[in-house]
Amino acid sequence: MPTFNDSVFMPSAFILIGIPGLESVQCWIGIPFSAMYLIGVIGNSLILVIIKHENSLHIPMYIFLAMLAATDIALNTFILPKMLGIFWFHLPEISFDACLLQMWLIHSFQAIESGILLAMALDRYVAICIPLRHATIFSQQFLTHIGLGVTLRATILTIPSLGLIKCCLKHYRTTVVSHSYCEHMAIVKLAIEDIRVNKIYGLFVAFAILGFDIIFITLSYVQIFITVFQLPQKEARFKAFNTCIAHICVFLQFYLLAFFSFFTHRFGSHIPPYVHILLSNLYLLVPPFLNPIVYGVKTKQICDHVLKVFFFKKVT
């Protein structure tokens, strides 16, 4: 039976300590983190501007890319300012409700990003495997439904985790969170009450979103590769394969870091805390930083327009 002696009842605030074991060098860690954030915001904003103003890019592939860029900007913006406040200005306190809000926003935007990656994989599948039906399937109405669907799925599935914490967990052994942002399991583990329901629901959400998406993304690319290797011309095979390279890179770096962070929180007690927290931070910061670079380099249309923005010379 849990005991509530010396516990904190419904704390008004939590203390985020940053990266456990690396407190003395957090000010230096904040420098590359802030650089990644700035590059990510500038890169993703540039992609949004290019896609918005270039009519030739108003097609499903680039509309999904714009959704991904907007999601990346929002995700990083909800994390990094508070994180840098901990690293640079020693402002670790965050109110209980603000912490829950940050937790919900982070997990919601992670789920939205996963849904967008699934939509991008399906778009490539239809474009390569059944190209004649691509324009019919991916209509403007269908794109709107996809955007609403991935947003509603993320919102509906992550909201109950807030209720389970707010209504069921009243006593906490400490208000010190061994993390640099409000993560679901990092908060739940502080509670004295039975947290099995919270853990089970967390697993359910992870597999209902990440598990579902990764299965269908993998199946889509398996079918894409089968179709590509059956093309008679080598040039056609290379062109089709090249259109998927950027998606595969983004897909791998997002899900590999996601599953490492997820399983470490639940089963990685032997992993040093600073390794886990550092990689959890990178999981949220690296995709928004790398995505515009990957798509800028591997997607010719985006690359050409970026070069025009920076190196355009008016011919007189």
N, C-alpha and C positions, 0 to 999 in steps of 0.2 A: 504494500500500500504506500502511496506517495505521502510524504510529510511536508507540511507547509511552514515549519519553523524557519525563521530567518529568511523567508522568501519575500519577494516583492509582489504586491498585489496590484495588478493592472498598472504597470509603470506608465508614467506620463512621457517618458523619453528613453531612448536607447543610446548607448555609446558605441560608435563604430571605431575600432582600433586601427583599421587599415590592414596592413599585411603582417600577421603575427610573426615575430622573429626578425623582421626587417624594419622595425620602427625607426632605427637610427639612420637608415639610408632612404627612407621614404621620400624625403625632399628631392633626392636625385632621381628616384624612380618616376616622380611626377613629371620630370622634364621630357623623357621620351613619350610618356603617356599623353601629355598635352600636345606634343608635336604630332603624334598619330591622330589625335582628335582634330586638330586644325587642318591637317592634310585631308582627313576623311570628310570634314564638313565642306572644305573648298572643292574637293574632287566631286563629291556627290551633288553639291549645288551646281557645279559646272555642267554635270550630266543633265540635271533637271532643266537648266536654262536652254541647253542645246536641244534637247528633245522637245521642249515646249515651243521653241521658235523655228524649228526645222520641220516643215510639213511632211517631208519624205520619211521622217522617223516616226510618224504617227501610225505605227503598226504594232500588233500585239507584242512582239519581242521587245521593242523599246518602251512601250507603255509599262510592261512588267518591270523593266529595268528602272524606269522612273519611280515606280512604286517601291522598289527595293532601295533606291537612293533616299527617298523620303523617309522610309522606315529606319534606315541606318542613321540618318541625321537625328531623328527623334530619339532613338535608343541611346545613342552616345550622349545626347544633351541631358537626358534624365539621370545619367550616371556620373559623368566626369566632373562637373562643377563641385558637387559634394565631395567626391573623392579627392580632388585637389585641395579642397578646404581642409581635409584631414591631413594630407601630406605636407602642405605648405604653411597653413595658418593655424594648425592645431585646433580645429573646430570639429570635434568628433561627435557632438551631440546632435541627435535628430529626434523630433517628436514621434511618439508612438504612431499617430495617424499618418504623419508624413512618411514614416518608414514603411507602413503598409501600402500607402499609395505608390511609393517608389517600387516596392516589390511587385505590385500588380502591373504597373506600367512596364517594368523590365520584362517580366514573363509574358505579358500580352504582346509586346513588340517582337520578342523572340518567336512566339507562335505565329505572328503575322508574317515575319520574315521566312519562316519555314514554309508557310502556305504559299508565299510568292515564289519560292524556289520550286515547289511542286508545280505551280502553274507554268513556270518557265520551261520545266522539263516536259510537260504535256504539250506546250506550244511547239517545242522542237520535235516531239514525237509526231504530231500531226503534220508539221511542215515537211518532214523527211519521209515518213512512212505513208501518209495519205495526203499528198500536197494538193490534190485537186479539190479537197473538201476543207482546206484550211480557212479560206475566206468565209465560207459558210458557217463553219463551227465557231471560229473566233470572231464573232460579230461584236459590234460596239456594245450591244445589250449584254452579251455573254461576258465580256470583259468587266462590265459594271457589276454583274452578279458575282463574278469571282472576287472582285475587290470587297464587296459587301460580305460575301461568304467567309473569306479568311479573317476578316475583322470581327464578325459576329462569333465565329468559332473560337477565336482567341479570347474574346471578352467573356463569353458565356462559360467557357471551361475554366477560366482562371479566377473568376469572381468568388466561387464557393470557398476557395482557399483562404480568402480574406475573412469570410464569415466563420470558418472553422477556428481561425486564430482569435478573432475578435470576441466570439461568443463562447467558445469552449475552453480556451486557455486563459486562465485568470491569474495563476501564480507562476512566477519566474524565479529561478534560483539566482539569477544575476541579470543586470541590464546591459552588460558588456557583450557586444556581438563581435566575435572573432572574424571579422570580414571588413571589406572596404565599401560595401554597399549592402542594401537590405535584400538578402536572398532568403527564399522560403524556408529551406531546411536549417539555415543558420539561425533563424529566429525560433523556429519550432523546437529545436534542440535545447533552447534555454528554459522551456516550460517544465514544470514539475509534474503536471498531470499526464495521463496516458496520451501519447501522441500517435498511437497506431493508426487511427483514422486519418490523421494528417499525412502520415507517410504513405498510406494506401492510396489516398486521393492524389497525392503528388505523383506516385507511380502511374496511376491511371491517366492523368493528364499528359504526362511525358510520353506514354506509349500511344495514347489517342491522337496526339499531335505529331511529335517527332517520329515515333515508331511507324505510324500510318504513312506519313509523308516519305520517309526514307525508303519504305518498301515500294511504293508506287514510283518514286523517282528512279530507283534501281531497275525496276521492271521496264520503265520507259526507255532508259538508256541501253538496256540489254536488247530490246527490240530495235532501237535505233541502230546499234552496231551491227545487228544481223542484217538489217536492210542496207546499210552503207556498204558492207563487205560483199553484198550481192550485186552492187552496181557494176555494170560492165566496164566503164571507163575509169581509169586510174585518177584522172583529173577530177571527175565528178565525186569519186570517193573521198579524195583529199578535201575538196570544197565543203562537202557535207560534214565530214569529220571536224574540220576546222571551225565550223559554226558552233560546235558543241564544246570545244575545248575550254572556253571561258566559263561556261556553265558548270562543267565538271570540276574545275579548280575551285570555284566558289562553293559548290556543293560539298566537296571534300573537306575544305578548311572549316566550314561552318559546322558540319555534323560531327567531325572527329573531335573538335574542341568541346562541342555540346555534350556528347556522351561521356567524355572524360570528366567534365565538371559534374555532370549528373551522378554518375556512378561513384565518383570519389566522395561526394557528400554523404552517400549512403553506405558504401562498402569499403572506402579507402582509409580506414583508420591507421594503417601502417605508413601512409604517405605523409611526409612532413607538412604541417599546416601552411608554411610559407609557400611551398611548391604548389599546393592546391589552390590557395587564394590568388597567387600570382597568375597561374594559368586560367583561373576563372575570370580574372580581370582581362586577360588577353583574349579570352573567348568572346567577350563583349566588345573589345576595342579593335581587335584585328580585322574581323570581317568588314566593318564600315571603312576601315583604312585601306584594305586591299581591294575591295570590290571595284571602286572606280579605277584603280590602277590596272587591274586584270582586264576589265572591259575596255578601258582606254587603249590598252596595248593590243588586245586580241580581237577587238571589234573594229573593222576598218572604217565604218561610217562614223563611229564616235571619235576614233583617232584622227580622221581627216578634219572633222569639225573642231576638235581641240587645237590642232595645228593652225587652222584658220584663225581661231580666236587670238592665239599668241604670236603668230608669225605672218599674219596677213599683210601684204604690202599692196597698196593701191597703185594700180597701173595707170600712169598718166598718158 
